[in-house]
């Protein structure tokens, strides 16, 4: 394709994306003509809404994710220099540096997509790049029910949990759909409440009117981390705090906020099951090097968190809720009393075929069932009956 025709195509793609996202001017995934030309080999994937991730391992080794499955793309950069030039140009566009002294870069693109770049000496084989894209219109709970990610009864129960201001953690492994799920569940927050959203890279798209969005800063001249923002948010009079992901000592500040007038807050966490999620929070709190007995830490966690929602990606590539569990408290031995209320049962899972699954209740009842009824919510006990 001739350079002039290529740039014309770039502008047309950028304009379409800008119109779809409601931005002014030519703001798309990458709005600058020069930057888009550097990313020429993956340009079609950037503008393809069916592609959710683009993973570049080397100039001629590029993978894309469609419908939860990784596919090797039949495209390539000219050479290592061309790939590094693309990485450097993207970094320049977002106001960051990527070189030997700054070999790792995590940034957010104008459309909300997340990009992560690693170069030598940290990347041993050249330049690594990962771009995670997010849909123009965030998925709603009804969409997740429609595709079988959760059941209607799960959705009804989570709606009551949010309305009753139960503190909630969305747990899951990498690329399990935690952010999408948290975004959907947050839609249950009443529109008249003041919400502070804190993230490393802005991904959540809350639809309420009264939302304050805060983002951490990591640059050559300034560092403001999640913990700083959590402390700051407490002075902004939030009704609820939503943290994109808890991954460090800020877990302690979030728990303290949850138990001091900011109930109904929520966050995501990397873990493979609800019990591991609670154990991980415990570990993150210990990163503060507090001189506090373990039982005191566990007691604070048990008082702060009520609901754990587990998200997982199955072998067929589908993303589903596998558990909705309640942290009831501590037992007599000081261990966490976690009760699964809903679980995912895998009926059949064959290689290369779509898994047959079923969401089912376990028979356990939530401890706040009577509270829900007194508050006027029609939470039928039958939805918890196997």
N, C-alpha and C positions, 0 to 999 in steps of 0.2 A: 504494500500500500504506500502511495506517495506521501511524503511528510505533510503536505497541505491537507490531503484527504484525511490523514490520521488525526491531525489536530482538530479538523472539523468534526470528526466522529467523537473525539474527546469532549468537545464543547457540547455537542448534542446529548451525549450520555450524562454529562454533568448537569445540564439544564433539566433533563428528565428527572434525575435524582433529586435535584433541588426543589422542583415543583412537587414531587411526591412527599418530600419531608417538610415542606413549608418554609424553607430557608429563603432569605433574600439573596439575590445574585447567584453566581454559579458555585454554590457550596454543595458539593456532593461528597463522596467518599474521600476524594482528594480533589480540591477545587482548582489547583494550579495546573495550567497546561503543561508546564515543564515537568512537574512532578508526575503527572499522569503519563507523560511520554516515557519517563524513566521506568514506570511500572507497566509498560506496554505488554509484555508477555502474560500478565495476569489481569489485564484490564477488563476482559470479558467476564471474568469471575467476580471482579469487584462490583460489576453492574448487574450480576445475575442474582436475583433474590433467592433462588433455590440453593445457592452456595452459602453455607454458614461459617465455614472456616477455610482459610488458605494457609498451607504450611509449606515453607520453602526450606529445604535441607541443603541445597546446593544449586548452582545455576541450572542444571538439567534434571533436578529431582524435586518436583513440585507435586504436592497432594492437595486435594480439595475434599471437603465434607459435604455430602448431600444426603439428606434423610438419615443422618446418624452414621453413615458409612463413608470410610475414607477411600478415595479413588485417585489413582495416579494420573496426573494431567499430562496431556501430550503437547506440552509447550516448554520453553526453556529460555533463560537469559543467554545472551551471546557468550559471556564468560564470567569469571569471578569478579573482574573489575566492573562489569556492567551491573552485577547484583549489588556490589558494595556501593556503587554510585547511587543506585536506587535507595538503598538504606540510608545513606548520608543525606540524600535529598529529602526523604520523608522526615528525618530527624530535624533538618533545617526548617522544614515547613511547620512543624509543631513546636519549634523553639527549643529544641534539645540538641545535644552533641552526641555523636557516636564515633568513637575512635579508640585507639589503643589505651588511652587514659580513662575513657568512659565507654567500656566495652558492652555495657548492658543498658538497654533503654526500654522503658514501659511507658506508653502514651495512649492518649485517646484522640481519635480522628474527629473531624467536624461532625460526622453523622452519628457519632456515639460508638462507632466500632473501636475495638481495642487492638493495639499493635504492640508486639514485643519483638525486639531485635537483639541478637547477641553476635558480637564480632570477635575476632582474635584479639588478645590471647585466650579469652574465655571459651570461644568457639574454636575447637581444634581443627575442624575441617573447612573453615571458611566463614560464610555469613549464614546465620539462621534467622528466619523471620516467621512469625505467626500472626495472622490477622483473624480476629474473631468478629464476625459481623452480627448485627442485631436487626431484627425486622423493623420495617417502617411503622407498623402498627403493633403494639405489644399484645401478646396473647392474653386473653381473659380466662377466667376460671371455666366459663362455659365452653371455651375452645379446648381446654385441657380435658374436660369431661367428654367432649365429642370425640377426641382422638384416643380415648381410653387411658389417658395418663392418670386419671383419678376417677373415682365413682361419684355419683350424685350424692350419696350419703356422706362421703368424705367431704365434699364441697360444702354441704349444709352444716356439718359439724365445725369445719374450719371457720365458716362465716360466724357462727355463734361464738367461737373462741375469740375471734378478733373483736366482735362487738362487746364481749365481756371483759376486754382488755387483758387477756391472758398473754403473758410473754412467750414468744415463739422463736424457735430456732429451726431454720431449714438446713439440713445436713445433706451432704452428698460428695461424691468424688469429683474429680476434674471432668468437665463437660457432661455433667449429669443433668443439667438444667436447673441448677439452684437459683440463679438470678432470674430466670424466666418465671419460676415458681414463686419466688418471693415477690416479684412484681405483680403477679396475678393475685396472690393472697392479700397484698397491701391494698387492693381495690376495695376490700371489705371495710377499710377504715372510714368512718363517717366523714363526710366532706366538710363539716364545720370544725374539724380539729386541726390544730397547728402541728405540722410534721417537719422534723429536721432529718434530712437524708445525708448520710456521710459515706463517702466512697473514696477509694484510691484512684479509680478511673470511672467517671460517671457512666453508668450503664442502666440504672433503674429509671423507669419512666412513669412515675406516679401521676395519676390523672386528677388528683384532688387540686383544689384551687390554692389552698393555704400551705404551700410547700417551700421550705428553704433548703436549697441544695448546696452542700459543702464538699470540697474535693481537696485531698492532701496535695502537698507541693513538695517535689524533690528536684531541686535544681542546683546549679553550681553555687548560687548565692543564698538560697533560702530552702529550709526544710521545715515543713509543718506536717506532722504525721497524724494518723487516725486518732491517736490518744489525745493529742492537743485539741483536735476538733471535737471529740466527745466532751472534753472538759468545757470547751467554749460553748457547745450547744446547750449545756445545762443553764447557761445565763441568758438564753434566748427564749425562755419560757415555752418549751415544746410540750405538747400533749403526749406525743410519741416520738421516739427516736428510731430511725431505720438505718442500720449499718450494712453496707453492701457485703462486707465479709470481715469476720473477726479472725485475726491470725497472729496476734501478739498480746503484749501486756494490757492493751486497751480492753481486753475481756473483763478485767476487774472493774474498770470505770463503767462499762456497760451494765454489769450486774448491779453495781451500786445505784446507777440511775434507775434500773428496773424496780428496785426496792425502795426508792425514795421519791415516789410521786410521778414516775414516768412509766407506769404499767401499760401494757399493750405494745411495748417495743418489740422489735424483731431484727434478726440478722441471719446471715448464712455462715456456714462453717464447713471445712473440709473434714469429712469422716465417712466411714463405710456403713455405719449403722447407728441407731440412737444411743446405745450404750457407749460406743466409742466416741460419739459426739460429746457426751457429758464428761467423759474421761479427758478428752482433748481440752475442753474449757478449763478443767482443773489444772492441766499442765500449763496452759497459757497464763493462768492466774499466778502460778508458781514462778513464772518468769519475772515477776516483780520482786522476787527475793524477799518476800515478807516473812517476818518472824511470827508466823501464825500456825497453830496446829492444824493438821489435815482435817480433823473433824469440823473445825470452824469454817474452813474453806468449803467443805462439802455442804455444810449447813447453809451457807450463803447461796451456793449454787441451787440447792433444793428449794430455797425460799424465792429465788429470782425467776427460775425457768419453769414453765408449766407444760408446754407442748413442744415436741420434737417431730418435725416432718422430714422423712427420709426420701431423697430422690436418688434414682439409680438409672444407669444406662444399661439395658439388657444386651445380650449377644447379638440380637437382630438389629441393634442400632436404635431401638425405641427408648424414649425416656419416660419413666413412670414413677409414681409414688409407690414405695414398697412398705412404708410404715407410717402410721400416725400414732404417736405414743404420748403418754402423759407421765411426767416426772411427779410422782405423788409426794415424795419426801425421802426421808432416810428410814431404814429399818432399824431394828434394835441393835444390830451389829455395826451401824454407822455406814452401811452400804446404800447405794441409790436404789430406790424402789421405782422402777420404770415399768409401766404397763402398756403393752401394745393394744391399741383400741381397734385399729384396722391394719391389715397386712395384705401384701400381694402374694397370691398363690400361683406359681408357675405350673400349668397343667401339662404343657408340652413345649419343648424347645429343641428344634432340630437345626443342624448347621445349614445356613442358607435359606431358612424358612422363617416366617414370622411366628413369634412365640404365641402360644395360646395361654392367656393369663386370666385371673379373676381376682378382683378386690373383694375381700370379705371381712366382716367384723369378727373379733375374737371371742366375744361374749363378756369382755371386761367393760364395766361402766365407768364413765368419767366421774371423778370425785365431786365435780361441780354441777352435776346434773340438776340437783334441786335448786341451786343458785340460778341456773339458766331458766328454770320454770318460774321462779319468783320474779325474775327480771322480764318476764313476758315472752320468752322465746319458746316456740313450740318444737321442742327437741324430743321427738318420739323415741321412747326407750327401745322400740322394736328395731331401729337401725343398728343397734349394737348386738342384736341377737343373731347368731350364726345360722 
